[in-house]
């Protein structure tokens, strides 16, 4: 998925004046958190099946946590943007 989105994200990040490393961090956070509620990844369906937990029950349990993670990710990306983080040591 990243191979498809990076050519789109790079010009958008440049147009917004964001550093490319920061755009990658934002992508990684968004992709990882949304994978917790998406029924498409095989590991998600397999994990729910092995634990004998219906996906609807899993979704109701994890969705508030994912919203919290997304909010925290937005705060972290904002702080990184304001401080001028570049990801280079």
Secondary structure as GFF3:
##gff-version 3
##sequence-region A 1 89
A	DSSP	alpha_helix	2	16	.	.	.	ID=ss1
A	DSSP	alpha_helix	20	34	.	.	.	ID=ss2
A	DSSP	alpha_helix	42	50	.	.	.	ID=ss3
A	DSSP	alpha_helix	55	83	.	.	.	ID=ss4
###
